[in-house]
Amino acid sequence: MEAVVVRNLSKVYGKEKVQAVDDVSFSVSQGELFGLIGPDGAGKTSIFRMLTTLLLPDAGSATVDGFDIVKDYKKIRNTVGYMPGKFSLYQDLTIEENLNFFATVFGTSIEENYHLIKDIYVQIERFKDRRAGKLSGGMKQKLALCCALIHKPSVLFLDEPTTGVDPVSRKEFWEMLKRLKAERITIVVSTPYMDEATLCDRIALIQSGKILSIDTPNKIVGSYPDELYAIKADNMYALLKKLASFQRTINSYAYGEYAHASFTEGTSEEEVSEFLRGDGLSHVQIHKTKPTIEDCFIKLLKN
């Protein structure tokens, strides 16, 4: 069964007619952990706001748990959990007061669904009398997730939940999501972090409001069409400039301390290395490397 179905969804903003979401279609199966992966401004938040009935689409349609996002907005609001990118709980209420408030709004109690939040809540329980506005980023994130889960939603929407959070809290957060998935909760998460894409069952790569590719992370990486090389030299700027001028270069860009590049079929490492050294570059290192989700994203963008 499909928990979320999106058909040709579009959203335009302002007099300038900025196309935030452009004819987007995808579906999410019940119990799946699905990721919307893309940079800031790609359209992820607009999609989430439409699916959680906070924003009306300009074109297209979508259903969540079989309910139409326009006609059945009240039913959707009672069955989904939503954690927006910006912390939006009551800053002047304590952890415990925020949780009790959201439980009451949904006609339930903390005790009734405590099994869902227990693993998360025990990490912040000793601060339960602290006001939400005084919490660290990681603790705010855990409180927001508890509040989104307190009514046992069938679908959980998490909009960039780990942005601005330290690496340890990011790791903990994804471990929490795995446990929630075991409870058969459908999870739709957005993130600008390409390394988090590999933690999802399936992903949609999105840029400028358009879906570039939808598949499992392994299949997207496996579909990379060219041999990929990691190249290093004493001067990154000169290296990138030189790679761009090489007639056999298909694609080249900075990737951490290396440049990643692919070349026309039949080009050897020795030929590339010789070309680079011929113009004053020194300490040139080159070796084949496995593509990542980020490499695939860049390739799709350039195409």
Rosetta blueprint (number, residue, H / E / L):
1 M L
2 E E
3 A E
4 V E
5 V E
6 V E
7 R E
8 N E
9 L E
10 S E
11 K E
12 V E
13 Y E
14 G L
15 K L
16 E L
17 K L
18 V E
19 Q E
20 A E
21 V E
22 D E
23 D E
24 V E
25 S E
26 F E
27 S E
28 V E
29 S E
30 Q L
31 G L
32 E L
33 L E
34 F E
35 G E
36 L E
37 I E
38 G L
39 P L
40 D L
41 G L
42 A L
43 G L
44 K H
45 T H
46 S H
47 I H
48 F H
49 R H
50 M H
51 L H
52 T L
53 T L
54 L L
55 L L
56 L L
57 P L
58 D L
59 A E
60 G E
61 S E
62 A E
63 T E
64 V E
65 D L
66 G L
67 F E
68 D E
69 I L
70 V L
71 K L
72 D L
73 Y H
74 K H
75 K H
76 I H
77 R H
78 N H
79 T H
80 V E
81 G E
82 Y E
83 M E
84 P L
85 G L
86 K L
87 F L
88 S L
89 L L
90 Y L
91 Q L
92 D L
93 L L
94 T E
95 I H
96 E H
97 E H
98 N H
99 L H
100 N H
101 F H
102 F H
103 A H
104 T H
105 V H
106 F L
107 G L
108 T L
109 S L
110 I L
111 E L
112 E L
113 N L
114 Y H
115 H H
116 L H
117 I H
118 K H
119 D H
120 I H
121 Y H
122 V L
123 Q L
124 I L
125 E H
126 R H
127 F H
128 K L
129 D L
130 R L
131 R E
132 A H
133 G H
134 K H
135 L L
136 S L
137 G H
138 G H
139 M H
140 K H
141 Q H
142 K H
143 L H
144 A H
145 L H
146 C H
147 C H
148 A H
149 L H
150 I L
151 H L
152 K L
153 P L
154 S L
155 V E
156 L E
157 F E
158 L E
159 D E
160 E L
161 P L
162 T L
163 T L
164 G L
165 V L
166 D L
167 P H
168 V H
169 S H
170 R H
171 K H
172 E H
173 F H
174 W H
175 E H
176 M H
177 L H
178 K H
179 R H
180 L H
181 K H
182 A L
183 E L
184 R L
185 I L
186 T E
187 I E
188 V E
189 V E
190 S E
191 T E
192 P L
193 Y L
194 M H
195 D H
196 E H
197 A H
198 T H
199 L H
200 C L
201 D L
202 R E
203 I E
204 A E
205 L E
206 I E
207 Q E
208 S L
209 G L
210 K E
211 I E
212 L E
213 S E
214 I E
215 D E
216 T L
217 P H
218 N H
219 K H
220 I H
221 V H
222 G H
223 S L
224 Y L
225 P L
226 D L
227 E L
228 L L
229 Y E
230 A E
231 I E
232 K E
233 A L
234 D L
235 N L
236 M H
237 Y H
238 A H
239 L H
240 L H
241 K H
242 K H
243 L H
244 A H
245 S H
246 F L
247 Q L
248 R L
249 T E
250 I E
251 N E
252 S E
253 Y E
254 A E
255 Y E
256 G L
257 E L
258 Y E
259 A E
260 H E
261 A E
262 S E
263 F E
264 T L
265 E L
266 G L
267 T L
268 S L
269 E H
270 E H
271 E H
272 V H
273 S H
274 E H
275 F H
276 L H
277 R H
278 G L
279 D L
280 G L
281 L L
282 S L
283 H L
284 V L
285 Q E
286 I E
287 H E
288 K E
289 T L
290 K L
291 P L
292 T L
293 I H
294 E H
295 D H
296 C H
297 F H
298 I H
299 K H
300 L H
301 L H
302 K H
303 N L
